[in-house]
Amino acid sequence: MDQKQFIQEVLPLRSQLLFYARRFLANPEQAEDIIQEVLMKLWYMREKLASYENIPALAVQITKHLCLNCLKAHSRKPEELDSVSIESEMPSPYTQLEQKDSVAHVMKIINRLPDLQRTILRMRHIDGLEIDEIAAITGSRPEAIRMNLSRARKKVKELFLKIQVYDERKK
């Protein structure tokens, strides 16, 4: 499924999915974030969507699961971070180790971001998509994408600086 077909077949489901998500979640902004995430998941699945008999049913199912996960997330403790191994090509072993730790910290922080922010961050900085393209894929306004991207960057920066301060105190 190409972008044009996705926009024609999947994006019209947005209002129905938003209504459904709002029935689960009390916060309308949270429901909006869930719908952006659903549309992004469907975008990443676009090559396989032809194999599904009922795309609207699939979209509703994804929405339901994400809403339930969101409700569960508020009731559980943060999970332990996965260890991330990043290779670096710095000449000095000390510099190499320091950079490796920094990149690992950033990756751990990114993995801890809410799914929507993590996905938008990856779409923007890894996939290289423009804000307008991400907005078209998710059926959201560019302002909402910029806001989530800004929140994600701010959170990564804030947590990374906290880790740096903590590491300095340990020395």
CNS distance restraints for C-alpha pairs under 8 A (distance, minus, plus):
assign (resid   1 and name CA) (resid   5 and name CA) 6.00 0.50 0.50
assign (resid   1 and name CA) (resid   6 and name CA) 6.29 0.50 0.50
assign (resid   1 and name CA) (resid  46 and name CA) 5.45 0.50 0.50
assign (resid   1 and name CA) (resid  47 and name CA) 5.50 0.50 0.50
assign (resid   1 and name CA) (resid  49 and name CA) 7.28 0.50 0.50
assign (resid   1 and name CA) (resid  50 and name CA) 7.34 0.50 0.50
assign (resid   2 and name CA) (resid   6 and name CA) 6.12 0.50 0.50
assign (resid   2 and name CA) (resid  46 and name CA) 7.52 0.50 0.50
assign (resid   3 and name CA) (resid   7 and name CA) 6.15 0.50 0.50
assign (resid   3 and name CA) (resid 137 and name CA) 7.68 0.50 0.50
assign (resid   4 and name CA) (resid   8 and name CA) 6.29 0.50 0.50
assign (resid   5 and name CA) (resid   9 and name CA) 5.98 0.50 0.50
assign (resid   6 and name CA) (resid  10 and name CA) 5.31 0.50 0.50
assign (resid   6 and name CA) (resid  11 and name CA) 6.93 0.50 0.50
assign (resid   6 and name CA) (resid  43 and name CA) 7.52 0.50 0.50
assign (resid   6 and name CA) (resid  46 and name CA) 7.32 0.50 0.50
assign (resid   6 and name CA) (resid 137 and name CA) 7.94 0.50 0.50
assign (resid   7 and name CA) (resid  11 and name CA) 5.13 0.50 0.50
assign (resid   7 and name CA) (resid  12 and name CA) 7.64 0.50 0.50
assign (resid   7 and name CA) (resid 136 and name CA) 7.54 0.50 0.50
assign (resid   7 and name CA) (resid 137 and name CA) 7.18 0.50 0.50
assign (resid   8 and name CA) (resid  12 and name CA) 6.91 0.50 0.50
assign (resid   9 and name CA) (resid  13 and name CA) 7.82 0.50 0.50
assign (resid  10 and name CA) (resid  14 and name CA) 7.56 0.50 0.50
assign (resid  10 and name CA) (resid  39 and name CA) 7.84 0.50 0.50
assign (resid  10 and name CA) (resid  55 and name CA) 7.75 0.50 0.50
assign (resid  10 and name CA) (resid  56 and name CA) 7.76 0.50 0.50
assign (resid  11 and name CA) (resid  39 and name CA) 7.66 0.50 0.50
assign (resid  11 and name CA) (resid 137 and name CA) 7.96 0.50 0.50
assign (resid  11 and name CA) (resid 138 and name CA) 7.65 0.50 0.50
assign (resid  11 and name CA) (resid 139 and name CA) 6.04 0.50 0.50
assign (resid  13 and name CA) (resid  17 and name CA) 6.14 0.50 0.50
assign (resid  13 and name CA) (resid  56 and name CA) 6.84 0.50 0.50
assign (resid  14 and name CA) (resid  18 and name CA) 6.02 0.50 0.50
assign (resid  14 and name CA) (resid  35 and name CA) 7.07 0.50 0.50
assign (resid  14 and name CA) (resid  39 and name CA) 7.99 0.50 0.50
assign (resid  14 and name CA) (resid 139 and name CA) 7.12 0.50 0.50
assign (resid  15 and name CA) (resid  19 and name CA) 6.20 0.50 0.50
assign (resid  16 and name CA) (resid  20 and name CA) 6.31 0.50 0.50
assign (resid  17 and name CA) (resid  21 and name CA) 6.08 0.50 0.50
assign (resid  17 and name CA) (resid  35 and name CA) 6.66 0.50 0.50
assign (resid  17 and name CA) (resid  59 and name CA) 7.48 0.50 0.50
assign (resid  17 and name CA) (resid  60 and name CA) 6.35 0.50 0.50
assign (resid  17 and name CA) (resid  63 and name CA) 6.90 0.50 0.50
assign (resid  18 and name CA) (resid  22 and name CA) 6.11 0.50 0.50
assign (resid  18 and name CA) (resid  31 and name CA) 6.45 0.50 0.50
assign (resid  18 and name CA) (resid  32 and name CA) 6.58 0.50 0.50
assign (resid  18 and name CA) (resid  35 and name CA) 6.11 0.50 0.50
assign (resid  19 and name CA) (resid  23 and name CA) 6.56 0.50 0.50
assign (resid  20 and name CA) (resid  24 and name CA) 6.98 0.50 0.50
assign (resid  20 and name CA) (resid  60 and name CA) 7.75 0.50 0.50
assign (resid  20 and name CA) (resid  63 and name CA) 7.81 0.50 0.50
assign (resid  21 and name CA) (resid  25 and name CA) 6.21 0.50 0.50
assign (resid  21 and name CA) (resid  31 and name CA) 5.26 0.50 0.50
assign (resid  21 and name CA) (resid  32 and name CA) 7.98 0.50 0.50
assign (resid  21 and name CA) (resid  34 and name CA) 7.32 0.50 0.50
assign (resid  21 and name CA) (resid  35 and name CA) 7.42 0.50 0.50
assign (resid  21 and name CA) (resid  63 and name CA) 6.60 0.50 0.50
assign (resid  21 and name CA) (resid  64 and name CA) 7.18 0.50 0.50
assign (resid  21 and name CA) (resid  67 and name CA) 6.60 0.50 0.50
assign (resid  22 and name CA) (resid  26 and name CA) 6.53 0.50 0.50
assign (resid  22 and name CA) (resid  27 and name CA) 7.38 0.50 0.50
assign (resid  22 and name CA) (resid  28 and name CA) 6.15 0.50 0.50
assign (resid  22 and name CA) (resid  31 and name CA) 5.49 0.50 0.50
assign (resid  24 and name CA) (resid  67 and name CA) 6.44 0.50 0.50
assign (resid  24 and name CA) (resid  68 and name CA) 7.84 0.50 0.50
assign (resid  25 and name CA) (resid  30 and name CA) 7.07 0.50 0.50
assign (resid  25 and name CA) (resid  31 and name CA) 6.22 0.50 0.50
assign (resid  25 and name CA) (resid  67 and name CA) 6.97 0.50 0.50
assign (resid  25 and name CA) (resid  71 and name CA) 7.69 0.50 0.50
assign (resid  27 and name CA) (resid  31 and name CA) 6.44 0.50 0.50
assign (resid  28 and name CA) (resid  32 and name CA) 6.18 0.50 0.50
assign (resid  29 and name CA) (resid  33 and name CA) 6.23 0.50 0.50
assign (resid  30 and name CA) (resid  34 and name CA) 6.19 0.50 0.50
assign (resid  31 and name CA) (resid  35 and name CA) 6.30 0.50 0.50
assign (resid  31 and name CA) (resid  67 and name CA) 7.81 0.50 0.50
assign (resid  32 and name CA) (resid  36 and name CA) 6.32 0.50 0.50
assign (resid  33 and name CA) (resid  37 and name CA) 6.24 0.50 0.50
assign (resid  33 and name CA) (resid 116 and name CA) 6.52 0.50 0.50
assign (resid  34 and name CA) (resid  38 and name CA) 6.15 0.50 0.50
assign (resid  34 and name CA) (resid  63 and name CA) 6.96 0.50 0.50
assign (resid  34 and name CA) (resid  66 and name CA) 6.61 0.50 0.50
assign (resid  34 and name CA) (resid  67 and name CA) 6.89 0.50 0.50
assign (resid  34 and name CA) (resid 116 and name CA) 7.34 0.50 0.50
assign (resid  35 and name CA) (resid  39 and name CA) 6.16 0.50 0.50
assign (resid  35 and name CA) (resid  63 and name CA) 6.92 0.50 0.50
assign (resid  35 and name CA) (resid 138 and name CA) 7.87 0.50 0.50
assign (resid  36 and name CA) (resid  40 and name CA) 6.19 0.50 0.50
assign (resid  36 and name CA) (resid 116 and name CA) 7.06 0.50 0.50
assign (resid  36 and name CA) (resid 138 and name CA) 5.11 0.50 0.50
assign (resid  36 and name CA) (resid 139 and name CA) 7.07 0.50 0.50
assign (resid  36 and name CA) (resid 140 and name CA) 6.70 0.50 0.50
assign (resid  37 and name CA) (resid  41 and name CA) 6.13 0.50 0.50
assign (resid  37 and name CA) (resid 115 and name CA) 7.15 0.50 0.50
assign (resid  37 and name CA) (resid 116 and name CA) 5.23 0.50 0.50
assign (resid  37 and name CA) (resid 119 and name CA) 7.73 0.50 0.50
assign (resid  37 and name CA) (resid 138 and name CA) 7.41 0.50 0.50
assign (resid  38 and name CA) (resid  42 and name CA) 6.20 0.50 0.50
assign (resid  38 and name CA) (resid  59 and name CA) 6.94 0.50 0.50
assign (resid  38 and name CA) (resid  62 and name CA) 6.38 0.50 0.50
assign (resid  38 and name CA) (resid  63 and name CA) 6.08 0.50 0.50
assign (resid  38 and name CA) (resid  66 and name CA) 7.82 0.50 0.50
assign (resid  38 and name CA) (resid 138 and name CA) 7.97 0.50 0.50
assign (resid  39 and name CA) (resid  43 and name CA) 6.03 0.50 0.50
assign (resid  39 and name CA) (resid 137 and name CA) 6.88 0.50 0.50
assign (resid  39 and name CA) (resid 138 and name CA) 4.89 0.50 0.50
assign (resid  39 and name CA) (resid 139 and name CA) 7.31 0.50 0.50
assign (resid  40 and name CA) (resid  44 and name CA) 6.25 0.50 0.50
assign (resid  40 and name CA) (resid 119 and name CA) 7.69 0.50 0.50
assign (resid  40 and name CA) (resid 137 and name CA) 6.70 0.50 0.50
assign (resid  40 and name CA) (resid 138 and name CA) 5.60 0.50 0.50
assign (resid  41 and name CA) (resid  45 and name CA) 6.22 0.50 0.50
assign (resid  42 and name CA) (resid  46 and name CA) 5.87 0.50 0.50
assign (resid  42 and name CA) (resid  49 and name CA) 7.82 0.50 0.50
assign (resid  42 and name CA) (resid  59 and name CA) 7.50 0.50 0.50
assign (resid  43 and name CA) (resid 137 and name CA) 6.62 0.50 0.50
assign (resid  43 and name CA) (resid 138 and name CA) 7.87 0.50 0.50
assign (resid  45 and name CA) (resid  49 and name CA) 6.22 0.50 0.50
assign (resid  46 and name CA) (resid  50 and name CA) 7.83 0.50 0.50
assign (resid  48 and name CA) (resid  52 and name CA) 7.54 0.50 0.50
assign (resid  49 and name CA) (resid  55 and name CA) 6.99 0.50 0.50
assign (resid  52 and name CA) (resid  58 and name CA) 7.87 0.50 0.50
assign (resid  54 and name CA) (resid  58 and name CA) 6.45 0.50 0.50
assign (resid  55 and name CA) (resid  59 and name CA) 6.15 0.50 0.50
assign (resid  56 and name CA) (resid  60 and name CA) 6.21 0.50 0.50
assign (resid  57 and name CA) (resid  61 and name CA) 6.13 0.50 0.50
assign (resid  58 and name CA) (resid  62 and name CA) 6.20 0.50 0.50
assign (resid  59 and name CA) (resid  63 and name CA) 6.13 0.50 0.50
assign (resid  60 and name CA) (resid  64 and name CA) 6.10 0.50 0.50
assign (resid  61 and name CA) (resid  65 and name CA) 6.27 0.50 0.50
assign (resid  62 and name CA) (resid  66 and name CA) 6.13 0.50 0.50
assign (resid  63 and name CA) (resid  67 and name CA) 6.08 0.50 0.50
assign (resid  64 and name CA) (resid  68 and name CA) 6.19 0.50 0.50
assign (resid  65 and name CA) (resid  69 and name CA) 6.05 0.50 0.50
assign (resid  66 and name CA) (resid  70 and name CA) 6.03 0.50 0.50
assign (resid  67 and name CA) (resid  71 and name CA) 6.25 0.50 0.50
assign (resid  68 and name CA) (resid  72 and name CA) 6.14 0.50 0.50
assign (resid  69 and name CA) (resid  73 and name CA) 5.98 0.50 0.50
assign (resid  70 and name CA) (resid  74 and name CA) 6.79 0.50 0.50
assign (resid  71 and name CA) (resid  75 and name CA) 7.14 0.50 0.50
assign (resid  72 and name CA) (resid  76 and name CA) 6.52 0.50 0.50
assign (resid  73 and name CA) (resid  77 and name CA) 7.80 0.50 0.50
assign (resid  81 and name CA) (resid 108 and name CA) 6.32 0.50 0.50
assign (resid  81 and name CA) (resid 112 and name CA) 7.63 0.50 0.50
assign (resid  82 and name CA) (resid 108 and name CA) 7.02 0.50 0.50
assign (resid  83 and name CA) (resid 104 and name CA) 7.65 0.50 0.50
assign (resid  83 and name CA) (resid 108 and name CA) 7.52 0.50 0.50
assign (resid  84 and name CA) (resid 104 and name CA) 5.50 0.50 0.50
assign (resid  84 and name CA) (resid 107 and name CA) 7.15 0.50 0.50
assign (resid  84 and name CA) (resid 108 and name CA) 7.13 0.50 0.50
assign (resid  85 and name CA) (resid 100 and name CA) 7.73 0.50 0.50
assign (resid  85 and name CA) (resid 104 and name CA) 6.56 0.50 0.50
assign (resid  86 and name CA) (resid 100 and name CA) 5.88 0.50 0.50
assign (resid  86 and name CA) (resid 103 and name CA) 6.85 0.50 0.50
assign (resid  86 and name CA) (resid 104 and name CA) 6.39 0.50 0.50
assign (resid  87 and name CA) (resid 100 and name CA) 6.66 0.50 0.50
assign (resid  88 and name CA) (resid  96 and name CA) 6.06 0.50 0.50
assign (resid  88 and name CA) (resid  99 and name CA) 7.18 0.50 0.50
assign (resid  88 and name CA) (resid 100 and name CA) 6.23 0.50 0.50
assign (resid  89 and name CA) (resid  96 and name CA) 6.82 0.50 0.50
assign (resid  90 and name CA) (resid  95 and name CA) 6.37 0.50 0.50
assign (resid  90 and name CA) (resid  96 and name CA) 4.88 0.50 0.50
assign (resid  91 and name CA) (resid  95 and name CA) 7.41 0.50 0.50
assign (resid  91 and name CA) (resid  96 and name CA) 6.89 0.50 0.50
assign (resid  92 and name CA) (resid  96 and name CA) 5.91 0.50 0.50
assign (resid  93 and name CA) (resid  97 and name CA) 6.02 0.50 0.50
assign (resid  94 and name CA) (resid  98 and name CA) 6.15 0.50 0.50
assign (resid  95 and name CA) (resid  99 and name CA) 6.06 0.50 0.50
assign (resid  96 and name CA) (resid 100 and name CA) 6.02 0.50 0.50
assign (resid  97 and name CA) (resid 101 and name CA) 6.16 0.50 0.50
assign (resid  98 and name CA) (resid 102 and name CA) 6.26 0.50 0.50
assign (resid  99 and name CA) (resid 103 and name CA) 6.13 0.50 0.50
assign (resid 100 and name CA) (resid 104 and name CA) 6.05 0.50 0.50
assign (resid 101 and name CA) (resid 105 and name CA) 6.06 0.50 0.50
assign (resid 102 and name CA) (resid 106 and name CA) 6.24 0.50 0.50
assign (resid 103 and name CA) (resid 107 and name CA) 6.13 0.50 0.50
assign (resid 104 and name CA) (resid 108 and name CA) 6.11 0.50 0.50
assign (resid 105 and name CA) (resid 109 and name CA) 6.14 0.50 0.50
assign (resid 105 and name CA) (resid 160 and name CA) 6.91 0.50 0.50
assign (resid 105 and name CA) (resid 163 and name CA) 7.86 0.50 0.50
assign (resid 106 and name CA) (resid 110 and name CA) 6.13 0.50 0.50
assign (resid 106 and name CA) (resid 156 and name CA) 6.88 0.50 0.50
assign (resid 106 and name CA) (resid 160 and name CA) 6.52 0.50 0.50
assign (resid 107 and name CA) (resid 111 and name CA) 6.10 0.50 0.50
assign (resid 108 and name CA) (resid 112 and name CA) 6.33 0.50 0.50
assign (resid 109 and name CA) (resid 113 and name CA) 6.58 0.50 0.50
assign (resid 109 and name CA) (resid 156 and name CA) 5.96 0.50 0.50
assign (resid 109 and name CA) (resid 159 and name CA) 7.02 0.50 0.50
assign (resid 109 and name CA) (resid 160 and name CA) 7.45 0.50 0.50
assign (resid 110 and name CA) (resid 118 and name CA) 6.19 0.50 0.50
assign (resid 110 and name CA) (resid 156 and name CA) 6.55 0.50 0.50
assign (resid 111 and name CA) (resid 118 and name CA) 6.94 0.50 0.50
assign (resid 113 and name CA) (resid 117 and name CA) 6.22 0.50 0.50
assign (resid 113 and name CA) (resid 118 and name CA) 5.53 0.50 0.50
assign (resid 113 and name CA) (resid 152 and name CA) 7.00 0.50 0.50
assign (resid 113 and name CA) (resid 155 and name CA) 7.94 0.50 0.50
assign (resid 114 and name CA) (resid 118 and name CA) 6.10 0.50 0.50
assign (resid 115 and name CA) (resid 119 and name CA) 5.97 0.50 0.50
assign (resid 116 and name CA) (resid 120 and name CA) 6.13 0.50 0.50
assign (resid 116 and name CA) (resid 148 and name CA) 7.74 0.50 0.50
assign (resid 117 and name CA) (resid 121 and name CA) 5.98 0.50 0.50
assign (resid 117 and name CA) (resid 148 and name CA) 5.68 0.50 0.50
assign (resid 117 and name CA) (resid 149 and name CA) 6.27 0.50 0.50
assign (resid 117 and name CA) (resid 151 and name CA) 7.46 0.50 0.50
assign (resid 117 and name CA) (resid 152 and name CA) 5.42 0.50 0.50
assign (resid 118 and name CA) (resid 122 and name CA) 6.19 0.50 0.50
assign (resid 118 and name CA) (resid 152 and name CA) 7.05 0.50 0.50
assign (resid 119 and name CA) (resid 123 and name CA) 6.01 0.50 0.50
assign (resid 120 and name CA) (resid 124 and name CA) 6.06 0.50 0.50
assign (resid 120 and name CA) (resid 134 and name CA) 7.53 0.50 0.50
assign (resid 120 and name CA) (resid 145 and name CA) 7.31 0.50 0.50
assign (resid 120 and name CA) (resid 148 and name CA) 7.38 0.50 0.50
assign (resid 120 and name CA) (resid 149 and name CA) 6.31 0.50 0.50
assign (resid 121 and name CA) (resid 125 and name CA) 5.95 0.50 0.50
assign (resid 121 and name CA) (resid 126 and name CA) 7.72 0.50 0.50
assign (resid 121 and name CA) (resid 149 and name CA) 5.97 0.50 0.50
assign (resid 121 and name CA) (resid 152 and name CA) 6.93 0.50 0.50
assign (resid 121 and name CA) (resid 153 and name CA) 7.87 0.50 0.50
assign (resid 122 and name CA) (resid 126 and name CA) 4.93 0.50 0.50
assign (resid 122 and name CA) (resid 127 and name CA) 6.37 0.50 0.50
assign (resid 123 and name CA) (resid 127 and name CA) 4.77 0.50 0.50
assign (resid 123 and name CA) (resid 128 and name CA) 6.26 0.50 0.50
assign (resid 123 and name CA) (resid 129 and name CA) 5.79 0.50 0.50
assign (resid 123 and name CA) (resid 134 and name CA) 7.24 0.50 0.50
assign (resid 124 and name CA) (resid 128 and name CA) 4.98 0.50 0.50
assign (resid 124 and name CA) (resid 129 and name CA) 4.96 0.50 0.50
assign (resid 124 and name CA) (resid 130 and name CA) 6.35 0.50 0.50
assign (resid 124 and name CA) (resid 131 and name CA) 7.21 0.50 0.50
assign (resid 124 and name CA) (resid 134 and name CA) 7.75 0.50 0.50
assign (resid 125 and name CA) (resid 129 and name CA) 7.48 0.50 0.50
assign (resid 129 and name CA) (resid 133 and name CA) 6.07 0.50 0.50
assign (resid 129 and name CA) (resid 134 and name CA) 6.44 0.50 0.50
assign (resid 130 and name CA) (resid 134 and name CA) 6.32 0.50 0.50
assign (resid 131 and name CA) (resid 135 and name CA) 6.11 0.50 0.50
assign (resid 131 and name CA) (resid 142 and name CA) 6.05 0.50 0.50
assign (resid 131 and name CA) (resid 145 and name CA) 6.68 0.50 0.50
assign (resid 131 and name CA) (resid 146 and name CA) 7.06 0.50 0.50
assign (resid 132 and name CA) (resid 136 and name CA) 6.10 0.50 0.50
assign (resid 132 and name CA) (resid 142 and name CA) 5.84 0.50 0.50
assign (resid 133 and name CA) (resid 137 and name CA) 6.18 0.50 0.50
assign (resid 134 and name CA) (resid 138 and name CA) 6.11 0.50 0.50
assign (resid 134 and name CA) (resid 142 and name CA) 7.82 0.50 0.50
assign (resid 134 and name CA) (resid 145 and name CA) 7.30 0.50 0.50
assign (resid 135 and name CA) (resid 139 and name CA) 5.58 0.50 0.50
assign (resid 135 and name CA) (resid 140 and name CA) 4.87 0.50 0.50
assign (resid 135 and name CA) (resid 141 and name CA) 5.63 0.50 0.50
assign (resid 135 and name CA) (resid 142 and name CA) 5.26 0.50 0.50
assign (resid 135 and name CA) (resid 145 and name CA) 6.39 0.50 0.50
assign (resid 136 and name CA) (resid 140 and name CA) 6.74 0.50 0.50
assign (resid 140 and name CA) (resid 144 and name CA) 6.54 0.50 0.50
assign (resid 140 and name CA) (resid 145 and name CA) 7.10 0.50 0.50
assign (resid 141 and name CA) (resid 145 and name CA) 6.64 0.50 0.50
assign (resid 142 and name CA) (resid 146 and name CA) 6.12 0.50 0.50
assign (resid 143 and name CA) (resid 147 and name CA) 6.05 0.50 0.50
assign (resid 144 and name CA) (resid 148 and name CA) 6.22 0.50 0.50
assign (resid 145 and name CA) (resid 149 and name CA) 6.01 0.50 0.50
assign (resid 146 and name CA) (resid 150 and name CA) 5.91 0.50 0.50
assign (resid 147 and name CA) (resid 151 and name CA) 6.12 0.50 0.50
assign (resid 148 and name CA) (resid 152 and name CA) 6.10 0.50 0.50
assign (resid 149 and name CA) (resid 153 and name CA) 6.20 0.50 0.50
assign (resid 150 and name CA) (resid 154 and name CA) 6.00 0.50 0.50
assign (resid 151 and name CA) (resid 155 and name CA) 6.04 0.50 0.50
assign (resid 152 and name CA) (resid 156 and name CA) 6.17 0.50 0.50
assign (resid 153 and name CA) (resid 157 and name CA) 6.11 0.50 0.50
assign (resid 154 and name CA) (resid 158 and name CA) 5.98 0.50 0.50
assign (resid 155 and name CA) (resid 159 and name CA) 6.05 0.50 0.50
assign (resid 156 and name CA) (resid 160 and name CA) 5.93 0.50 0.50
assign (resid 157 and name CA) (resid 161 and name CA) 6.09 0.50 0.50
assign (resid 158 and name CA) (resid 162 and name CA) 6.35 0.50 0.50
assign (resid 159 and name CA) (resid 163 and name CA) 6.26 0.50 0.50
assign (resid 160 and name CA) (resid 164 and name CA) 6.23 0.50 0.50
assign (resid 161 and name CA) (resid 165 and name CA) 6.17 0.50 0.50
assign (resid 162 and name CA) (resid 166 and name CA) 6.11 0.50 0.50
assign (resid 163 and name CA) (resid 167 and name CA) 6.06 0.50 0.50
assign (resid 164 and name CA) (resid 168 and name CA) 6.17 0.50 0.50
assign (resid 165 and name CA) (resid 169 and name CA) 6.31 0.50 0.50
assign (resid 166 and name CA) (resid 170 and name CA) 6.44 0.50 0.50
assign (resid 167 and name CA) (resid 171 and name CA) 6.64 0.50 0.50
